[in-house]
Amino acid sequence: MQEAADRCNVSYSGLEQHLIFYHKELVDNRIKVRKKAVRQQRKGKITGRGTLHTPKPETVEVYAEALHLYRTTPMSVRKIAKQIGVSLRGFYDYLQTWHKDLVCQRKGIPYEEGKPVDWSSVRRYNPATAAKYADAIAKLKKGGLTTAKVAAEFGLHPECFRQYLKEHEPELHANLGMKKTENGGVMAPHSMEKYKEALHLYATTTESVKSLARQFGFNDCSFGQFIRRQFPELHEQHQKLLRQMKEAD
Protein backbone atom coordinates (compact mmCIF):
# COMPACT_ATOMS: atom_id res chain seq x y z
CA MET A 1 0.00 0.00 0.00
CA GLN A 2 2.89 2.33 0.79
CA GLU A 3 4.33 1.75 -2.68
CA ALA A 4 0.95 2.46 -4.30
CA ALA A 5 0.58 5.66 -2.28
CA ASP A 6 4.06 6.82 -3.24
CA ARG A 7 3.52 6.11 -6.93
CA CYS A 8 0.22 7.97 -6.97
CA ASN A 9 1.58 10.77 -4.77
CA VAL A 10 -1.19 10.46 -2.19
CA SER A 11 -1.21 10.13 1.58
CA TYR A 12 -0.64 6.58 2.84
CA SER A 13 -3.03 7.01 5.77
CA GLY A 14 -5.61 8.64 3.52
CA LEU A 15 -5.42 5.77 1.02
CA GLU A 16 -5.68 3.26 3.83
CA GLN A 17 -8.80 4.90 5.27
CA HIS A 18 -10.36 5.22 1.83
CA LEU A 19 -9.88 1.51 1.11
CA ILE A 20 -11.21 0.44 4.51
CA PHE A 21 -14.37 2.54 4.22
CA TYR A 22 -15.15 2.26 0.50
CA HIS A 23 -13.34 -0.85 -0.78
CA LYS A 24 -13.38 -3.26 2.12
CA GLU A 25 -13.75 -6.23 -0.27
CA LEU A 26 -10.38 -5.35 -1.85
CA VAL A 27 -8.72 -5.24 1.54
CA ASP A 28 -10.28 -8.57 2.56
CA ASN A 29 -9.28 -10.17 -0.73
CA ARG A 30 -5.70 -8.93 -0.38
CA ILE A 31 -5.50 -10.35 3.14
CA LYS A 32 -6.68 -13.74 1.83
CA VAL A 33 -4.14 -13.68 -0.99
CA ARG A 34 -1.31 -12.86 1.41
CA LYS A 35 -2.34 -15.59 3.85
CA LYS A 36 -2.44 -18.11 1.03
CA ALA A 37 0.99 -17.00 -0.17
CA VAL A 38 2.72 -17.53 3.19
CA ARG A 39 5.70 -19.89 2.70
CA GLN A 40 4.74 -20.35 -0.95
CA GLN A 41 7.10 -18.05 -2.79
CA ARG A 42 6.44 -18.28 -6.51
CA LYS A 43 8.19 -16.20 -9.14
CA GLY A 44 6.09 -13.24 -10.21
CA LYS A 45 3.45 -13.89 -7.53
CA ILE A 46 2.61 -11.95 -4.38
CA THR A 47 4.24 -13.12 -1.15
CA GLY A 48 2.90 -13.27 2.39
CA ARG A 49 4.44 -9.84 2.94
CA GLY A 50 2.42 -8.39 0.11
CA THR A 51 5.35 -7.90 -2.26
CA LEU A 52 6.01 -9.52 -5.63
CA HIS A 53 8.52 -12.35 -5.60
CA THR A 54 10.81 -11.14 -8.37
CA PRO A 55 14.53 -10.36 -8.61
CA LYS A 56 15.69 -6.78 -8.36
CA PRO A 57 16.22 -5.07 -11.75
CA GLU A 58 19.90 -4.51 -10.97
CA THR A 59 20.34 -8.23 -10.22
CA VAL A 60 18.69 -9.15 -13.51
CA GLU A 61 21.05 -6.80 -15.31
CA VAL A 62 24.15 -8.25 -13.62
CA TYR A 63 23.38 -11.81 -14.69
CA ALA A 64 21.61 -11.14 -18.02
CA GLU A 65 24.52 -12.17 -20.26
CA ALA A 66 25.43 -15.15 -18.09
CA LEU A 67 21.82 -16.32 -18.12
CA HIS A 68 21.73 -16.05 -21.92
CA LEU A 69 24.77 -18.34 -22.19
CA TYR A 70 23.29 -20.78 -19.69
CA ARG A 71 20.07 -20.92 -21.67
CA THR A 72 21.61 -21.22 -25.14
CA THR A 73 24.88 -23.14 -24.69
CA PRO A 74 26.04 -26.31 -22.91
CA MET A 75 28.69 -24.34 -20.97
CA SER A 76 28.92 -25.10 -17.26
CA VAL A 77 27.97 -22.55 -14.61
CA ARG A 78 31.62 -22.30 -13.59
CA LYS A 79 32.83 -21.54 -17.13
CA ILE A 80 30.06 -19.02 -17.72
CA ALA A 81 30.78 -17.19 -14.47
CA LYS A 82 34.48 -17.06 -15.30
CA GLN A 83 33.91 -15.86 -18.87
CA ILE A 84 31.40 -13.15 -17.95
CA GLY A 85 33.20 -12.16 -14.77
CA VAL A 86 30.38 -12.67 -12.27
CA SER A 87 30.43 -14.42 -8.91
CA LEU A 88 30.15 -18.19 -9.26
CA ARG A 89 28.24 -18.49 -5.99
CA GLY A 90 26.06 -15.53 -6.86
CA PHE A 91 25.20 -16.85 -10.32
CA TYR A 92 24.47 -20.31 -8.97
CA ASP A 93 22.14 -18.86 -6.31
CA TYR A 94 20.49 -16.64 -8.94
CA LEU A 95 19.73 -19.68 -11.10
CA GLN A 96 18.45 -21.73 -8.17
CA THR A 97 16.22 -18.90 -6.95
CA TRP A 98 14.87 -17.36 -10.14
CA HIS A 99 15.48 -19.85 -12.95
CA LYS A 100 15.13 -23.27 -11.40
CA ASP A 101 13.13 -24.31 -14.46
CA LEU A 102 16.25 -23.87 -16.61
CA VAL A 103 18.38 -25.78 -14.11
CA CYS A 104 15.93 -28.69 -14.17
CA GLN A 105 15.64 -28.56 -17.95
CA ARG A 106 19.41 -28.81 -18.30
CA LYS A 107 19.60 -31.68 -15.85
CA GLY A 108 16.69 -33.49 -17.49
CA ILE A 109 14.34 -33.67 -14.51
CA PRO A 110 10.67 -32.62 -14.20
CA TYR A 111 9.87 -29.18 -12.86
CA GLU A 112 6.63 -27.56 -11.79
CA GLU A 113 6.49 -24.06 -10.32
CA GLY A 114 5.84 -24.08 -6.61
CA LYS A 115 6.48 -27.79 -6.13
CA PRO A 116 9.62 -29.40 -4.65
CA VAL A 117 12.17 -30.75 -7.11
CA ASP A 118 13.24 -34.38 -6.95
CA TRP A 119 16.99 -33.85 -7.18
CA SER A 120 17.60 -37.58 -6.72
CA SER A 121 16.74 -38.08 -10.40
CA VAL A 122 19.44 -35.67 -11.59
CA ARG A 123 21.56 -37.02 -14.42
CA ARG A 124 25.17 -37.48 -13.57
CA TYR A 125 26.39 -35.69 -16.68
CA ASN A 126 25.35 -32.25 -17.89
CA PRO A 127 25.23 -30.95 -21.48
CA ALA A 128 28.80 -29.67 -21.23
CA THR A 129 30.00 -33.22 -20.58
CA ALA A 130 27.88 -34.57 -23.42
CA ALA A 131 29.44 -32.02 -25.76
CA LYS A 132 32.89 -33.05 -24.52
CA TYR A 133 32.36 -36.66 -25.59
CA ALA A 134 30.24 -36.05 -28.71
CA ASP A 135 33.03 -36.10 -31.33
CA ALA A 136 34.74 -39.09 -29.73
CA ILE A 137 31.48 -41.05 -29.71
CA ALA A 138 30.88 -40.21 -33.37
CA LYS A 139 34.38 -41.47 -34.21
CA LEU A 140 33.86 -44.64 -32.20
CA LYS A 141 30.57 -45.36 -33.98
CA LYS A 142 32.35 -45.33 -37.33
CA GLY A 143 34.22 -48.41 -36.16
CA GLY A 144 37.75 -49.63 -36.67
CA LEU A 145 39.23 -48.10 -33.51
CA THR A 146 39.32 -49.20 -29.90
CA THR A 147 37.93 -47.10 -27.07
CA ALA A 148 41.45 -46.47 -25.79
CA LYS A 149 42.66 -45.19 -29.18
CA VAL A 150 39.68 -42.88 -29.60
CA ALA A 151 40.10 -41.58 -26.05
CA ALA A 152 43.78 -40.87 -26.72
CA GLU A 153 42.98 -39.09 -29.99
CA PHE A 154 40.55 -36.72 -28.27
CA GLY A 155 42.55 -36.31 -25.07
CA LEU A 156 40.05 -38.16 -22.89
CA HIS A 157 40.62 -40.37 -19.88
CA PRO A 158 39.87 -43.88 -21.24
CA GLU A 159 38.15 -45.21 -18.11
CA CYS A 160 35.99 -42.10 -17.73
CA PHE A 161 35.09 -42.38 -21.41
CA ARG A 162 34.14 -46.05 -21.00
CA GLN A 163 32.01 -45.23 -17.97
CA TYR A 164 30.22 -42.48 -19.88
CA LEU A 165 29.55 -44.88 -22.76
CA LYS A 166 28.23 -47.51 -20.37
CA GLU A 167 25.72 -45.07 -18.84
CA HIS A 168 24.73 -43.00 -21.87
CA GLU A 169 25.50 -45.16 -24.90
CA PRO A 170 24.72 -48.65 -23.56
CA GLU A 171 24.19 -50.19 -27.01
CA LEU A 172 27.47 -48.82 -28.32
CA HIS A 173 29.24 -49.92 -25.14
CA ALA A 174 27.81 -53.43 -25.45
CA ASN A 175 28.99 -53.71 -29.06
CA LEU A 176 32.54 -52.52 -28.42
CA GLY A 177 35.00 -55.12 -29.65
CA MET A 178 32.27 -56.88 -31.63
CA LYS A 179 32.75 -57.87 -35.25
CA LYS A 180 30.17 -57.72 -37.99
CA THR A 181 29.05 -61.00 -39.47
CA GLU A 182 28.13 -61.69 -43.08
CA ASN A 183 24.42 -61.57 -42.26
CA GLY A 184 24.75 -58.05 -40.83
CA GLY A 185 24.79 -59.01 -37.17
CA VAL A 186 27.53 -58.51 -34.61
CA MET A 187 29.53 -61.09 -32.72
CA ALA A 188 32.23 -61.07 -30.08
CA PRO A 189 35.47 -62.64 -31.38
CA HIS A 190 35.83 -64.79 -28.27
CA SER A 191 32.41 -66.35 -28.93
CA MET A 192 33.50 -67.53 -32.35
CA GLU A 193 36.69 -68.95 -30.91
CA LYS A 194 34.74 -70.69 -28.16
CA TYR A 195 32.25 -72.38 -30.49
CA LYS A 196 34.47 -72.85 -33.56
CA GLU A 197 35.10 -76.60 -33.31
CA ALA A 198 31.58 -77.37 -32.12
CA LEU A 199 30.15 -75.39 -35.05
CA HIS A 200 32.21 -77.44 -37.49
CA LEU A 201 30.86 -80.68 -36.02
CA TYR A 202 27.32 -79.33 -35.97
CA ALA A 203 27.56 -78.46 -39.67
CA THR A 204 29.10 -81.76 -40.76
CA THR A 205 27.58 -84.37 -38.44
CA THR A 206 24.19 -85.27 -36.99
CA GLU A 207 25.24 -84.65 -33.40
CA SER A 208 22.69 -82.55 -31.54
CA VAL A 209 23.25 -79.16 -29.92
CA LYS A 210 22.83 -80.72 -26.49
CA SER A 211 25.35 -83.47 -27.23
CA LEU A 212 27.96 -81.05 -28.56
CA ALA A 213 27.44 -78.64 -25.66
CA ARG A 214 27.96 -81.47 -23.19
CA GLN A 215 31.05 -82.61 -25.10
CA PHE A 216 32.68 -79.16 -25.13
CA GLY A 217 31.45 -78.06 -21.72
CA PHE A 218 29.20 -75.12 -22.47
CA ASN A 219 25.50 -74.31 -22.06
CA ASP A 220 23.35 -75.97 -24.72
CA CYS A 221 20.75 -73.16 -24.74
CA SER A 222 23.42 -70.52 -25.30
CA PHE A 223 25.02 -72.59 -28.05
CA GLY A 224 21.68 -73.16 -29.77
CA GLN A 225 20.79 -69.47 -29.63
CA PHE A 226 24.23 -68.56 -30.96
CA ILE A 227 23.72 -70.81 -33.98
CA ARG A 228 20.25 -69.47 -34.75
CA ARG A 229 21.33 -65.86 -34.31
CA GLN A 230 24.70 -65.89 -36.05
CA PHE A 231 24.61 -68.91 -38.38
CA PRO A 232 21.01 -69.74 -39.32
CA GLU A 233 22.31 -71.43 -42.46
CA LEU A 234 24.17 -73.99 -40.31
CA HIS A 235 20.93 -74.84 -38.57
CA GLU A 236 19.31 -75.52 -41.95
CA GLN A 237 22.33 -77.53 -43.04
CA HIS A 238 22.16 -79.62 -39.87
CA GLN A 239 18.46 -80.27 -40.38
CA LYS A 240 19.21 -81.38 -43.93
CA LEU A 241 21.78 -83.89 -42.64
CA LEU A 242 19.22 -85.29 -40.21
CA ARG A 243 16.65 -85.71 -42.99
CA GLN A 244 19.21 -87.44 -45.20
CA MET A 245 20.10 -89.81 -42.38
CA LYS A 246 16.44 -90.71 -41.85
CA GLU A 247 15.93 -91.29 -45.57
CA ALA A 248 18.99 -93.54 -45.68
CA ASP A 249 17.58 -95.62 -42.84
N, C-alpha and C positions, 0 to 999 in steps of 0.2 A: 504494500500500500504506500509505503514511503517513496518507493521508486516511481510509482504512478503519480503521486502528488508532485514530486520534483519535476518529472517530465512535463506535466501539465501546468506547472507553476501555480499550484494552489496550496492552500493550507492543509497539512496532514490531518490535524484535528478536525478541521471543517469537513474534509472528505470522509473521514471516519464517521462523523455524526450523520452526514448526509446518507451514507450507505446504510447505517443502522436504522435510520428512521424511514427511508424511502425505498431501500433495496435490500431488505433483510434476507430475501431468498438468495441473493448473490453471496451474502456473507455466510449464510448457512451452507450453501453449496461449496464454497471455498474451504470451509472448515472440514467438510466431509472429504473433499479431495485431498487435503493435507493429511488427514488422519489415515486415509487409505494408502498414501504414499510413504508413510513412515517405514524406514528400513527397506524400501523398495526403490532404490535409486535407478532410474532408467534414463538413458540418454535422450535429451530433448523434452523430458517430462518434468512436471513440478515435483518438488521434494516435500518432505514433511515440514520443512522450514518455510515453504512458500516460494522458494526460488527455483529457477530452471536448472536442471542438471546438465550443464554444458561446459565445455572448456572455455577458459578466458581467451578473448581474441588474440592477445599477445602470445599465448601458448600455442594456439593454432598456427600463428605465423612462424614461430620458431621451428616447428616440426613439419611445416608444409612440404618442403622439398624431400625430407627424409621419408615422410609418409607416402609421397608419390613413388619413390623408389621401392618402398616396401610393397606397395600395391601392384606395381608393374614389372618388377624384376624378381629373380630368385635370390638376390643378395641377402646375406644374413643381417640381423639387426646390428651386430658388432661392426661389420664392414660398412654398413650404411652410416652408422653414427660416426665412424672414423672419417669417411669420405666427406660427409656434410659438415663435420665439426661440431656435433651436438653431444650432449652427455649421453653415454650409453645407458646408464641407470634411468635417466630422465626420459629418454625415448622409449625404453622398455616399459616404464610405468605409464607413459602416455598411451601406448598401444593397448596395454592391459586395461586401462581405465576407459578410454574413449573409442577404441577400435578393436575390441575383443572379437568382433565378427571376422575381421581380416586375419587375426591371429589364428582363429579356429579354421578358417578357410585354408590358410597355408598349411596347417597341420593335418588337414583332412578329417576333422571331427565335427559333429553336429553342433549348431549354435542357435539358440533362441533367446531373444532379448528378454532380460529379466529372470531367466532361469539359470541355475548352476550348470557349469560346464564339467563334463566328465573327462577330466584330464588323463585318466587312466588309459583312454583309448588313443592317446597321442602317438602318431607314427614316430619311429625312432629317427628317421631321416627327413630333413626338410628339403624344399626345392633346390636350395644351393648345393646340397650333397648330390641330389639327382642330376643336376647339371654337370657336376664334377665328374660323374661316372658315365655320362651319356655317350660321349665319343668312344670311350673304351668298350662299352657294351655293344655299340654298333659295329666296331671292328671285330669283336669276339663273335658276333652273330654271322659274320661273313665266313667264318671257319678258317681252318688251316693253321691257327696259332693257339698255343696254350694260354691258360689264364695268366701264368707267371710272365710270359713274354709280352702279352698285351699290357699287363700292369707295369712292367718295366718301361715299355714304350711311352706310356702316358704318365710316368712318374708316380704311380700309385703303389700303396703298400699291398702286396699280393694277398695277404690273409684278410685284410679289411675289405679288399675288392671281392674276394670269394664270399665273405660273410654278407656283403651287400647283395650279391647275386643270389645267394641262398634265400634271402628274405624278400627280395623285390623282383627277382627274375628266376623263380623256382624251376620253370620249364627249361630255361637255358642252362641253369646250374645242373639240373639232372642229366642233361644231354652232353655235358662237357666230357671230352674224351671219347665220345661215341663216334662210330663210323657209319656212314650211310651204306645201306645194302642196295642190291640191284633193284629190289622192288620198291625203293623209295623210303624204306623204314630206317631206323637207326639201331645200332647194336654195339654193346661194349666189347672191345677186343678180347677181354679176358673170358667173356662168355663163349665166344667162338672157339677159343683155345680149349676151354673146359669140355665142350661138347663135340669137338672135332672128330675124334675117333668113333664115338657113339653114333654120330650123324652118318658117318661112312657105312657103318654096319646097318643102320636103320634103312639106308637107301639101297643096300645091296643084298640084304637078307630078310627073312620073315620074322626075325626076333621082334618081340613087342617092345613098346616104350617102357613098360614096367620091368621087363626082363633086363633090358639094357641099363636102365637106371640102377637096378639092384647090382648089376655086374660092375658098373663104374662108380657106384657109391654116391649117387645124387638123387634128389627128389624127382619121382616120376611125373608128378603134376607139373613141376617147373619145366622139366625137359619136354613134356608134351606141348605145353603152351609155347615154349621157345620154337619148336618145330612149326607149329601152326602160324605163329606170328612172323617168323623170319624166313622159313623155308616151306611154304605151303605146297610147293611142287614136290618136295620130298615125301610129304604125307600122301599125295596122290600116287607117287611112284611106289611107295610101300604098299598101299592098298592094291595096286596093280599086281605086285608080286604075290600077295596073298590070294588074289583071285586066280592067278596062273597056277599056284600050288594046288588050289582046290580042284581046278579043272584037270590037272594032271592026275590027281587021285581018282 
